[in-house]
Amino acid sequence: MNILITGGTGLIGKRLTQLLIEKGHSVSILSRSKKKSDKVNYYTWNIKKQEIEKEAITQADCIVHLAGANVGEGRWTKKRKKEIIDSRVKSGKLLFNAVKSHNPNLKAFISSSAIGYYGMVNSSNIFSENDSSGEDFLAKVCQLWEESALQFKALEIRTAIIRTGVVLDKNEGALAKLITPIKLGIGSALGSGKQAMPWIHLDDICGIYLHLIENESLSGAFNGVAQSHENSKEFSKTVAEVLKKPFWFPNVPAFALKLLMGEQAVIALEGSRISAKKIQESGYEYKFPELKPALEDILL
């Protein structure tokens, strides 16, 4: 298949591109500027101007939409919140209009979303895809993100959405930030440490994308998280164990994180368990269902 990826230079996009090429698919990437590559075709788009190279759309069998401003970068000012939402909604609008005009027979549209859909709350509930969305900022972002993707259903295009958890990689993302103090021997839990930490190995989240791309019967929302459930303290303690580092420092107080991060601190201080049942029942087999083996693969 010819797969067009937005956000192809990000953490998931880079690894997914490798896996798709290994499986014999042709990959194109939408970028703000032209690039040369022997393995990938690059096309340009401009979300603000709502412009996109027509050829990128006409040649695509499936679009994987990963693009979106990083919610973990910068304080959530009014301006930054708008950037986070616009990067998802306006990019989706551009893709929809381009597909409608140039490739209404596209086979599939696979979009990223996040577990923030359920709201950043500490809850005893294990959220499944049938649960309603939350009411905070991240929930709003995910709602609008998913609405942007679901408009492709009006063109009778198979549409799937992946609500992604914390993706584990040693060079980028939450784990990369967490391991620095632990390597220095000053690792500690954040806030109460009891908040859930729904995680997934990079190869498994990319594996789920491959699974949804290649299985034409699958559509709708799927949680992209591992099967096991750890809270923040258990997660950090396991990282320290794998790295053979001490883990005895007192928890970082919630008020300190709120002073440092503002409203954004909710990402570190709140979290609920998320069900992986639906994607499992669809036939996906995890490479790393348990935390310690996943961390050993990444960190050792």
N, C-alpha and C positions, 0 to 999 in steps of 0.2 A: 504494500500500500504506500501511497504518497502521504506522509504525515507532515502537517504544518504546525509548528510549535511557536507559541508566543511565550516570552519569558525563558527562552531557550538557553540563555547564558547564566541563569540562576542555578541554585543548588540542585533542585530536582531536574530542571531542564537539561543540564549538562550530562548527568548520569543517564537520564531517559534517552537522550540522543544516542549515547554509546550503545545502550541495550537494543534500541530499535535497529540500528545499523547492523549489529551483530546478528539480528534475526532476519536480516535481508530486506528491511523496509527502506524506502527512500525518505530522507528527512530534509525539510526546509525550515528555516527560522526567520521570523519577523524581527527586524532590528531597526533602530533609529538611523543606522548608517550602513552602507555597503561594506561587506567583508568578503575576503577570498578564502575558500576552503576546498580541498579535494574531496571531502566526504559529505559536506552539507551545502545546500543552496541557501544563500541569504537574500532576503527581499526586504524592502524598506516600508515603514509605515510611520505616520505622524498622527498620534491620537488627538492632539489639540486641534489640528487642522482637519481631522477626519479624512485623512488621505492614506491610501494603501496601494501597493503595486498589484494591479489586476491579475497578473500571471501567478502570483502567490496563491490566490484564491481559486482560479480556474483549474489549477493542477492538483489541488488537494482532494484526497479521498476522506481524510479525517483531520479535524483541527483539535489540537490539545492546547487549551487556553490556561497558561500559568502566570501571565503577566499581572502585576499588581504591586503597588508601592509597599515596602516592608513596614508592617505595623510596629515593629520593634525598634525602628530607627527614629530618633528625634522625639521631642515631647509632643504630646497631643494638643497642640494649639488649634484654634479654630481653622487656621489656614492648612495645617498639616492634616487634620481630619478630612477636610475637603479633598486634599490631594489623594488620600488613601481611598476614598470612595470613588472619586472621578477616574482614578487609574483603573478601576475595575469596571465601573458602569460605562464610561465613555469608550473604553477599549472594546467592550462587548457590543456596544451599539455600532461601532465601526465595522466589526467583523460581521454582525448580522446584516447590515445594509449591503456590505460587499458580497456576502454569500447569496443574499436575496437577488441581487442584480446579476451576478456572474456565475454562481454555482449552486442553484437551488436543489440539485441532486446530490449534494454532499452526503456521504454515508453516515458520518458521526461527528458530534461535537462533544468533547470531553473537557469539562471545566474544573479547575481547582476551586475549592472553598475551604473552610476551616471549622474546627470543632467549636470555635467561638460562636457558631450559629446558635448553640444551645444556651449561650450566656456564660460569662465568667463568674460562676458561683460555686461555693462549696456546698455540695449536696450529697445525700446518701443515694440518690437515684443513679442508675446506670442508663445513660441516655442512648436511645436507639433512633434510627432514622425516622420513626413515626412520631417522635416527640416534637412539640411545637418549639418555635424559636424563642430566644431570650429577649430581653428588653434593653440591654446596655449597648454601648457604642459598637463593640465588636459584633454583637448579634445583628445590629442594624447593617453593618458593613456586609456581613455574610448574606443577609436577606436580600439586599440589593444586588449583590454579586450573583446570587443564584437566580434571581428574577431576570437578570441580564442574560444568563445562559439559557433559561427555560423558554425564552422567546423563539429559540430555534425549533421547538416543537411545533410551532405554527406552520413551519415549512415542511413538516413531517420528516424531520431529521432526527435520528436517534440521538438522544441527549443524556449524558451521565454527568454526575457531579461527585467529586471526592472531597469530603470534609476531613481535612488533614490535621493530624496531631503534631506533636513536637518531633521533627525529623532529626534523627541522630546522624551526625557527621563530625569528625574531629576538627575540621578546618572552618566550618561555617555553622551558623545557627546557635541555638541555646546551649548545646553540649560544649561547643568550642569555648563559649564564655564561662561555663561552669567549671571546666577542668583547670583553668588557670589558677584560681586560689587553692584548689585541691592539690595541684602539683606543688604548690608552695607550702603545703602543710597547714593551710588555714581555711580549709573548706568547712562550710556550715550550712544548716538548713535555712530556708527563707521563711520569715513569718512564723506561723505555727508549725510548718512542716507537714501538716496533715492534709493539705490540699492535693488533690489528685494530679498526676503528671502523665497524661495520655501521650505515649511516645510511639514511634515507629522507626525501624531501621531504614536508611535511605534506599537500600535495594528492595525492600518490601513495598515502600510507597511507589517506587517506579514499577515494581512487579504488578501492583494493582492497576496502574495506568495501562500497562501492556495487556493485562487480563481484560480490561474493559474495552480497549481498542480492538482486540482480536475476537471477542465474543459478541456477536451481533444481536444476541437475545437480551443483553443486559442494558438497562437504562434506569434513570432515576438517581437518587442520592445514595451514597455509600460512605460509611465512616472509614477513614484511612488511619487506623490505629492498630497497635499490637493487641494480642489477646490478653496479656497479663495486666494487672492493675497495681501500680505502685504510687504511693504518695511522694511528695517532694523530698521529704527526709529520707525515705527508703531509696529513692532514686540516687540522691547525692551520696548516700552511704555506700551504695553499690559501686558507684564510680570510684570512690576512694579505695574500696576493697580491690577492685580490678587494677588500679594504679599502685596498690600497696602503699597507700598514704594514710596518715592518721585522720580521724574524723571526730574531733572532740570539742571544737570551738562552739560557743553558745550560738543559738539561732540569731540571724540578723533580724532585728525588730521590724515589725511592719511599718511603724511610723518613720523609720529611717529610709526605707524604700520609697515610701510615699513622698518624703521630702526630696529625695533624689530624682524620682521618676514622675511624680505627679500622678495624674489619673492613670497613666500607663502602667503603674505598679500592679494593677489588677492582673496583668499577665503572669506575674510572679507569685502573687498572693492568693489567687483564686483558681479553682479547677475542680471538675467533676469527672467521674469515671464514664467512659464511653464504650459502647458495645461494638465488638467486631463480628458479631454473629452473622449479619447479612452478607458481608463479603465472603466469609467462610462458606456459607451455605450456597453461594453462587459458584463455588468450585475453586476459589483461590487458596493455595497452600503456602503458608508463611515459611520463609527461610529462617526467620528469627522471631519465634513467638514469645521467647522469654528474655528478660532484660540482661542478665549477666552474660550469656553467650553473645548477645548483640553487642554489648560494650567491649567484650574481649576481641571480637572481630574488628571493631573500629579502632580501639585504642592500643592494642598490642601488636 
